[in-house]
Amino acid sequence: MDAITFATRQLEESFNLFNVCAGGIDEDQYNWKPAGTANVIARSHVHALSSIDFFINMLAAGGRSGWPEFAQANGLPANPLEIWKHEGRIPLAAVTEYGQQMQKRALENVAKLTDSDLDREIETNFFGRRPLSFLLHLASVHTVGHAGDMAAVKGMQGLKGLPF
């Protein structure tokens, strides 16, 4: 198996688990604020999706993020990092649709890469100059980490968090 096929499959599986953990809830459960320091599911969901969009669709593929238009249309912060302070309701259906579109674009962008592209260095802003392979790995691990966040908060609400 070549590295691009591996990276694509790894991202597909990360997205699958992430989407299961974000699913099966209603708007109130999605925006429910847990006691303590756990994150609201909606905020974790938006953060992880906008990060995939940023790391893969923007930095790795050299495209543009779909976040600015989406955020404006849905009353969300223009800077996705500000989602952590956002106090308003976050629309579950709209974010889910954004996520599906963004994930599809990300997988299409990764499929266009070649194995030699994985060594190309990219300025990441947060982590300095790193090879493109780092961004793909980061997108996958980061996505799964936030899937766990969402699963835990679902469990706090008496729901099944992880699918297994």
N, C-alpha and C positions, 0 to 999 in steps of 0.2 A: 504494500500500500504506500502511495506517495504521501508526503507530509500535508499537502493541501486537502486531500481526501480525509486524512486523519483529523485535521483541524476543523474541517466542515462537520464531520460526524460528532466531534467533541462538542462543538457549539450547538448542534441540533439537539443532543442529549441534554445539555445544560438548559437550553430554551424549553425543552419538553418538561423537565422537572419544575422549572421556574413557573411555567404556565399552569401546571397542575396545582402548585402551591398557591398561586394567585387566583385560582378558580374556585367555584363552588360556594361563593359568598354573595351576599347582597350588598347594596350601597352602604347601609349602616354598619355592617361588619367590616367592610373595606375601610371606612373612615373612623372606626372605633379607636379611642385613645386609651391604651392600657395604662394601668398604674405603674409607677416606677420609671425606668429608663428605656423600656422597650419601644421600638418604633411603631408608628401607625402603619398598617399594611399598605395603605395607599402611598405613603411617602417612600417606603422601601421599594415598592413596585415602580413608581415614577423614577426614582433615583437609578435603579438598576437598568431600566429601559433606556433612559436618556444617556447613561454611561455607555451602553452598547452602541447606541447611535453615535456618540462622540468618538469612542475609541476605534470602532470599525468603519462606520460609514463616513466619518469625517477625517480622522487622522490616517488610518490604514489605507482607505480607498481614495483619499484626496477629494471627497465629495463634500456635500454640505449636510448639516444636521436638519432633520425635520422638526426638531423641538421648537424653534422660535415661532413658526406659524401655528403649530399645535397649541403651544402655551397661550398665545394671544387669543386664539379662538375659544379657549376654555377657561380663561381668567386665571391662569397659573403664572408663576414667576418666569420672566424672560430668561433668567439665569437658572438652569435646572438645579444648581447647588443650593439655591434658596428654597427649594421644596421642603427642606428640613424645618424651616421657620414658618411655612405657609399654614395659616390657621383656618382657611376656608375648606369647604368640602371639595374633594377631588372626584371627578366623575368616572366611575368604574368603567362603564361601557366605552366611553371615549378613549380612556387610557388603554383599555384592552385592544381597541382597534388600532391605535397608534403603535402599540407594541407588536401586533401582528405584522403591520406594514414595515416597521423598522427592522424586525427580525428577518423578514423575507429579504429586504434589501441587504442586510448584513450577510446573510448566507450567500446571496448572489454575488456580493462583492468579494467574499472569501473564495468562492469558486473560480473567480477570474484570475486569482493570483497564481504564480508559479512557485515552485519550491525555492528558487533563487531569490524571490521577493522576500522571503522570510528573514533574510539577513539584512535587508535594507534598513538603515537607521532612520528613526523618526523622532523629532523633538516632541515629547509628550506633555510638556508644561509641568506636570506633577512629579514625574520620575526621571527627568532629564532625557538625554538621547538614549533610545533603546531600539533593539531590532524589532521589526514588525511582528515577529513570532512572540515577543513579550506581550504585545497588545492583544493578540489572539488568546494567549493563555490567560492574561489578566481578565479579559472579557468573560471567559468561561468560568473561572474561579469566582470572580466577583458576582456573577449571576447566580451561581449555586449558593454562595454565602447568603445572599439576600433571599433566596428561596427558603433557606432555613429560618431567617428572621420572620418571614411571612407565616411559615408553618407554625412557629412557636406562638405567634399572636393568635392564629386561628385556634390553637389548642387552648389558649387562655380563655377563649370564648366558648369552649366546649365543643369545638368542631374538630374534625380530623385534619391534621396539618399535612404531614407527609403521606404519600399514597401507599406506603408499605408499613 
